[in-house]
């Protein structure tokens, strides 16, 4: 593999595809890690990304509607929405870090909610100097509304996300705490 080869690949390429591209020998030598986020937050973030690119309209109050939640679920069940996912009926974060049998194949799964702490762990693990992370994720600029408010306003949305992203909720150890 030459410098720049990664540019031809999707920046969200699943670990199993990366493993195939770089080969088993290099895969075994590397420390593989990723970061995941609370699936409930991830669904809200997806919606706000769609607003940003013009696929959805922002509700006047800035809170997702149940129709919006259902639209997110429906999209992630389409072939485009399930891109790269061979492990479940809906694209999940888990699907990016598992093999075709659903087994997690990365060495460390960090959490967005503990980004600096988990990144410090990675730096120690690979022998790198600690780097203070200063860039904030602005992927769901929700007009200052905490993502949990979307579930307080739409109680049925909790069940909808839990039902569809149960693998992420269970295997990545998340729950919705309002």
MOZI-V544197 format. One record per pair of residues at least 12 apart in sequence whose C-alpha atoms are under 7 Angstrom apart, sorted by sequence separation. I is the first residue (numbers start at 1). GAP is how many residues later the second one is. If there is no record, write none. Layout:
I,GAP / I,GAP
This chain:
77,12 / 77,13 / 87,13 / 76,14 / 77,14 / 86,14 / 87,14 / 76,15 / 87,15 / 116,17 / 47,25 / 148,30 / 36,57 / 14,70 / 33,73 / 36,73 / 92,73 / 32,74 / 33,74 / 34,74 / 35,74 / 36,74 / 37,74 / 90,74 / 94,74 / 32,75 / 33,75 / 34,75 / 35,75 / 36,75 / 37,75 / 93,75 / 31,76 / 32,76 / 33,76 / 34,76 / 35,76 / 36,76 / 37,76 / 92,76 / 35,77 / 62,80 / 15,81 / 62,81 / 14,82 / 15,82 / 16,82 / 14,83 / 15,83 / 16,83 / 64,86 / 63,87 / 66,88 / 69,88 / 49,90 / 49,91 / 66,91 / 48,92 / 48,93 / 45,94 / 48,94 / 45,95 / 44,103 / 41,106 / 40,121 / 39,126 / 39,129 / 39,130 / 38,136 / 40,136
